[in-house]
Amino acid sequence: MGPISGILLIALGSIGAASFYVPFKKVKSWAWESYWISQGFFAWIIIPWIFAFIFIPSGELIPIIKESPASVKLMVAFFGMLWGFGGLTFGLALRYLGIALGQSIALGLCAAFVTLLPPIIAGENLFSTKGGI
């Protein structure tokens, strides 16, 4: 993939992330759970399947899923549940802390965990080497 394709994908992702706030004024009277589940239904179920059917060659998506090992499917389900829990707690952070403070704290914690967890899980000497800190 060339640099232009990468920039276009980043732009597309940015537009998708920014469009999260488009209907915010119209749904202020909704409970946050209703807004969250309607956004989640499209973002996590409908749109991924549409993109999968568009970008995976015709007739290959379902066989790929069927031929995947059960351990892979279980890991996908497990990490999907973790993603859902993270989305739920992110929504709660926005509700109780506000958008600015909630996003700052939640995304800061995500950055810290994403940086620290892989070396910790891999058993690397994160804190005992000069390059680790």
MIMITOR-67475 format. One line per field, with one value per atom (N, C-alpha, C): residue number from 0; x, y, z. Coordinates in steps of 0.2 Angstrom, whole numbers, padded with zeros to 4 digits. Example, Ala and Ser with C-alpha at 12.3 -4.5 7.8 and 13.67 -1.06 7.14 Angstrom:
2
k = (0, 0, 0, 1, 1, 1)
X = (0066, 0062, 0066, 0064, 0068, 0064)
Y = (-0028, -0022, -0016, -0011, -0005, 0000)
Z = (0039, 0039, 0039, 0035, 0036, 0039)
***
This chain:
133
k = (0, 0, 0, 1, 1, 1, 2, 2, 2, 3, 3, 3, 4, 4, 4, 5, 5, 5, 6, 6, 6, 7, 7, 7, 8, 8, 8, 9, 9, 9, 10, 10, 10, 11, 11, 11, 12, 12, 12, 13, 13, 13, 14, 14, 14, 15, 15, 15, 16, 16, 16, 17, 17, 17, 18, 18, 18, 19, 19, 19, 20, 20, 20, 21, 21, 21, 22, 22, 22, 23, 23, 23, 24, 24, 24, 25, 25, 25, 26, 26, 26, 27, 27, 27, 28, 28, 28, 29, 29, 29, 30, 30, 30, 31, 31, 31, 32, 32, 32, 33, 33, 33, 34, 34, 34, 35, 35, 35, 36, 36, 36, 37, 37, 37, 38, 38, 38, 39, 39, 39, 40, 40, 40, 41, 41, 41, 42, 42, 42, 43, 43, 43, 44, 44, 44, 45, 45, 45, 46, 46, 46, 47, 47, 47, 48, 48, 48, 49, 49, 49, 50, 50, 50, 51, 51, 51, 52, 52, 52, 53, 53, 53, 54, 54, 54, 55, 55, 55, 56, 56, 56, 57, 57, 57, 58, 58, 58, 59, 59, 59, 60, 60, 60, 61, 61, 61, 62, 62, 62, 63, 63, 63, 64, 64, 64, 65, 65, 65, 66, 66, 66, 67, 67, 67, 68, 68, 68, 69, 69, 69, 70, 70, 70, 71, 71, 71, 72, 72, 72, 73, 73, 73, 74, 74, 74, 75, 75, 75, 76, 76, 76, 77, 77, 77, 78, 78, 78, 79, 79, 79, 80, 80, 80, 81, 81, 81, 82, 82, 82, 83, 83, 83, 84, 84, 84, 85, 85, 85, 86, 86, 86, 87, 87, 87, 88, 88, 88, 89, 89, 89, 90, 90, 90, 91, 91, 91, 92, 92, 92, 93, 93, 93, 94, 94, 94, 95, 95, 95, 96, 96, 96, 97, 97, 97, 98, 98, 98, 99, 99, 99, 100, 100, 100, 101, 101, 101, 102, 102, 102, 103, 103, 103, 104, 104, 104, 105, 105, 105, 106, 106, 106, 107, 107, 107, 108, 108, 108, 109, 109, 109, 110, 110, 110, 111, 111, 111, 112, 112, 112, 113, 113, 113, 114, 114, 114, 115, 115, 115, 116, 116, 116, 117, 117, 117, 118, 118, 118, 119, 119, 119, 120, 120, 120, 121, 121, 121, 122, 122, 122, 123, 123, 123, 124, 124, 124, 125, 125, 125, 126, 126, 126, 127, 127, 127, 128, 128, 128, 129, 129, 129, 130, 130, 130, 131, 131, 131, 132, 132, 132)
X = (0004, 0000, 0004, 0003, 0007, 0005, 0009, 0008, 0001, -0001, -0007, -0013, -0013, -0018, -0018, -0013, -0013, -0016, -0014, -0017, -0024, -0027, -0034, -0037, -0034, -0037, -0038, -0033, -0033, -0038, -0039, -0044, -0051, -0052, -0058, -0060, -0055, -0056, -0057, -0054, -0055, -0062, -0065, -0071, -0076, -0075, -0079, -0079, -0073, -0073, -0076, -0075, -0078, -0086, -0089, -0096, -0100, -0096, -0099, -0103, -0101, -0104, -0109, -0110, -0115, -0122, -0125, -0132, -0132, -0127, -0126, -0132, -0133, -0138, -0145, -0146, -0153, -0155, -0150, -0151, -0150, -0149, -0147, -0153, -0159, -0164, -0164, -0161, -0160, -0156, -0158, -0153, -0147, -0141, -0135, -0134, -0138, -0138, -0141, -0146, -0150, -0145, -0142, -0138, -0132, -0129, -0123, -0125, -0131, -0132, -0134, -0137, -0139, -0132, -0128, -0121, -0117, -0117, -0114, -0117, -0123, -0126, -0124, -0123, -0121, -0113, -0110, -0102, -0099, -0102, -0099, -0102, -0108, -0112, -0113, -0117, -0119, -0113, -0109, -0104, -0098, -0096, -0090, -0092, -0099, -0101, -0101, -0104, -0104, -0097, -0092, -0085, -0082, -0084, -0081, -0084, -0090, -0093, -0090, -0089, -0086, -0079, -0075, -0067, -0065, -0068, -0066, -0069, -0065, -0068, -0075, -0079, -0085, -0085, -0090, -0090, -0085, -0080, -0075, -0076, -0080, -0080, -0083, -0088, -0091, -0087, -0084, -0079, -0073, -0071, -0065, -0067, -0073, -0075, -0076, -0079, -0080, -0074, -0069, -0062, -0058, -0059, -0055, -0055, -0050, -0050, -0054, -0057, -0061, -0058, -0051, -0047, -0047, -0046, -0046, -0053, -0058, -0065, -0066, -0064, -0065, -0061, -0055, -0051, -0054, -0057, -0060, -0066, -0070, -0076, -0074, -0068, -0066, -0063, -0059, -0057, -0063, -0068, -0074, -0078, -0078, -0081, -0077, -0070, -0066, -0067, -0068, -0069, -0076, -0081, -0087, -0087, -0084, -0083, -0079, -0074, -0070, -0075, -0079, -0084, -0089, -0091, -0096, -0093, -0087, -0084, -0082, -0080, -0078, -0085, -0090, -0097, -0098, -0097, -0098, -0093, -0087, -0082, -0085, -0087, -0090, -0096, -0100, -0106, -0105, -0100, -0099, -0093, -0089, -0083, -0084, -0089, -0089, -0085, -0086, -0083, -0075, -0073, -0066, -0062, -0064, -0061, -0061, -0067, -0068, -0063, -0063, -0059, -0052, -0050, -0043, -0040, -0044, -0042, -0043, -0048, -0049, -0044, -0043, -0038, -0031, -0029, -0023, -0021, -0026, -0026, -0025, -0029, -0028, -0021, -0018, -0011, -0006, -0007, -0003, -0003, -0009, -0010, -0007, -0009, -0007, 0001, 0004, 0012, 0015, 0012, 0015, 0013, 0007, 0004, 0008, 0009, 0013, 0020, 0024, 0030, 0030, 0025, 0023, 0021, 0016, 0014, 0019, 0023, 0029, 0034, 0034, 0039, 0046, 0046, 0052, 0054, 0060, 0062, 0061, 0055, 0053, 0056, 0057, 0060, 0067, 0070, 0077, 0082, 0080, 0085, 0084, 0090, 0090, 0085, 0084, 0079, 0072, 0071, 0064, 0060, 0064, 0061, 0062)
Y = (-0006, 0000, 0006, 0011, 0017, 0022, 0027, 0032, 0036, 0037, 0040, 0036, 0029, 0025, 0025, 0025, 0026, 0032, 0038, 0044, 0044, 0041, 0041, 0037, 0031, 0027, 0031, 0035, 0039, 0044, 0047, 0052, 0049, 0043, 0040, 0038, 0035, 0034, 0040, 0046, 0052, 0054, 0054, 0056, 0052, 0045, 0041, 0042, 0044, 0045, 0052, 0057, 0063, 0063, 0059, 0058, 0056, 0053, 0051, 0056, 0062, 0068, 0072, 0070, 0073, 0074, 0068, 0069, 0070, 0073, 0073, 0078, 0084, 0088, 0085, 0081, 0079, 0073, 0070, 0064, 0066, 0072, 0074, 0071, 0071, 0069, 0061, 0058, 0050, 0048, 0043, 0040, 0038, 0038, 0037, 0030, 0025, 0018, 0017, 0021, 0021, 0023, 0029, 0032, 0027, 0024, 0020, 0014, 0011, 0004, 0005, 0011, 0012, 0013, 0017, 0018, 0012, 0008, 0002, -0003, -0004, -0008, -0007, -0001, 0001, 0000, 0003, 0003, -0004, -0009, -0015, -0021, -0020, -0026, -0025, -0019, -0018, -0016, -0011, -0008, -0013, -0017, -0022, -0027, -0030, -0035, -0032, -0026, -0023, -0022, -0020, -0019, -0026, -0031, -0037, -0040, -0039, -0042, -0038, -0031, -0027, -0029, -0030, -0031, -0038, -0043, -0050, -0052, -0056, -0058, -0062, -0062, -0065, -0072, -0074, -0081, -0083, -0079, -0082, -0080, -0076, -0073, -0079, -0082, -0087, -0093, -0096, -0101, -0100, -0094, -0092, -0092, -0090, -0090, -0097, -0102, -0109, -0113, -0111, -0115, -0112, -0107, -0105, -0109, -0110, -0115, -0112, -0117, -0115, -0110, -0111, -0107, -0100, -0099, -0092, -0089, -0093, -0090, -0088, -0092, -0091, -0084, -0084, -0078, -0071, -0072, -0066, -0064, -0069, -0068, -0065, -0067, -0065, -0057, -0056, -0049, -0045, -0047, -0044, -0041, -0046, -0044, -0039, -0040, -0034, -0028, -0028, -0022, -0019, -0023, -0020, -0017, -0021, -0018, -0011, -0011, -0005, 0001, -0001, 0004, 0006, 0002, 0003, 0008, 0006, 0011, 0017, 0017, 0024, 0028, 0025, 0029, 0032, 0028, 0030, 0036, 0035, 0041, 0047, 0047, 0053, 0055, 0051, 0053, 0057, 0054, 0056, 0062, 0062, 0067, 0072, 0071, 0076, 0074, 0076, 0074, 0076, 0082, 0084, 0080, 0080, 0077, 0069, 0067, 0059, 0057, 0060, 0057, 0058, 0063, 0064, 0059, 0057, 0052, 0045, 0044, 0037, 0036, 0040, 0039, 0039, 0043, 0043, 0036, 0033, 0026, 0021, 0022, 0017, 0017, 0023, 0024, 0021, 0022, 0019, 0011, 0009, 0001, -0002, 0001, -0002, -0002, 0003, 0004, -0002, -0002, -0006, -0014, -0015, -0022, -0027, -0026, -0031, -0033, -0028, -0031, -0034, -0032, -0036, -0043, -0044, -0050, -0055, -0052, -0055, -0057, -0054, -0056, -0052, -0047, -0043, -0039, -0037, -0033, -0026, -0024, -0017, -0012, -0013, -0008, -0010, -0015, -0017, -0015, -0013, -0011, -0004, -0001, 0006, 0008, 0003, 0005, 0004, 0000, -0001, 0005, 0010, 0016, 0022)
Z = (0000, 0000, 0000, -0004, -0005, 0000, 0001, 0006, 0004, -0002, -0003, -0001, -0002, 0000, 0008, 0011, 0018, 0021, 0018, 0020, 0018, 0013, 0012, 0017, 0019, 0024, 0031, 0032, 0038, 0038, 0032, 0031, 0032, 0029, 0030, 0037, 0041, 0048, 0052, 0050, 0054, 0053, 0046, 0045, 0049, 0049, 0053, 0060, 0063, 0070, 0072, 0067, 0068, 0068, 0063, 0062, 0068, 0073, 0079, 0083, 0082, 0086, 0082, 0075, 0071, 0074, 0076, 0079, 0086, 0089, 0096, 0099, 0096, 0098, 0098, 0092, 0091, 0096, 0099, 0103, 0111, 0113, 0119, 0124, 0122, 0127, 0128, 0123, 0124, 0130, 0133, 0138, 0134, 0137, 0134, 0131, 0135, 0133, 0126, 0125, 0118, 0112, 0114, 0109, 0107, 0113, 0112, 0108, 0110, 0107, 0099, 0098, 0091, 0087, 0089, 0086, 0086, 0091, 0091, 0086, 0085, 0081, 0074, 0072, 0065, 0064, 0070, 0069, 0070, 0074, 0076, 0072, 0069, 0066, 0059, 0057, 0050, 0046, 0047, 0043, 0042, 0047, 0046, 0041, 0041, 0037, 0030, 0029, 0022, 0019, 0023, 0021, 0019, 0023, 0022, 0016, 0014, 0008, 0002, 0003, -0002, -0004, 0001, 0000, 0000, 0002, 0002, -0005, -0009, -0015, -0014, -0019, -0019, -0017, -0012, -0010, -0006, -0003, 0001, 0008, 0010, 0017, 0022, 0020, 0024, 0025, 0019, 0020, 0024, 0024, 0028, 0035, 0037, 0044, 0046, 0042, 0043, 0044, 0040, 0041, 0046, 0049, 0055, 0061, 0064, 0070, 0076, 0080, 0085, 0090, 0091, 0096, 0093, 0087, 0084, 0085, 0084, 0085, 0092, 0097, 0104, 0106, 0103, 0105, 0102, 0096, 0093, 0097, 0100, 0104, 0111, 0114, 0120, 0119, 0114, 0113, 0111, 0107, 0106, 0112, 0117, 0123, 0127, 0127, 0130, 0127, 0120, 0116, 0118, 0119, 0121, 0128, 0133, 0140, 0139, 0135, 0134, 0132, 0127, 0124, 0129, 0133, 0138, 0144, 0146, 0151, 0148, 0142, 0138, 0138, 0137, 0137, 0144, 0149, 0156, 0158, 0155, 0157, 0154, 0147, 0144, 0148, 0150, 0154, 0160, 0164, 0171, 0171, 0166, 0167, 0161, 0157, 0151, 0145, 0139, 0134, 0134, 0136, 0136, 0141, 0147, 0152, 0152, 0150, 0149, 0144, 0138, 0132, 0134, 0137, 0139, 0144, 0149, 0154, 0151, 0147, 0144, 0139, 0135, 0129, 0132, 0137, 0140, 0144, 0147, 0150, 0144, 0139, 0133, 0131, 0130, 0127, 0132, 0138, 0143, 0143, 0143, 0143, 0137, 0131, 0125, 0124, 0127, 0127, 0132, 0138, 0143, 0143, 0141, 0142, 0137, 0131, 0127, 0129, 0132, 0134, 0141, 0145, 0151, 0150, 0145, 0144, 0140, 0136, 0133, 0137, 0143, 0148, 0147, 0143, 0142, 0148, 0148, 0154, 0153, 0154, 0152, 0157, 0163, 0168, 0170, 0168, 0170, 0164, 0159, 0154, 0152, 0149, 0148, 0142, 0137, 0132, 0134, 0140, 0142, 0145, 0147, 0150, 0146)
***
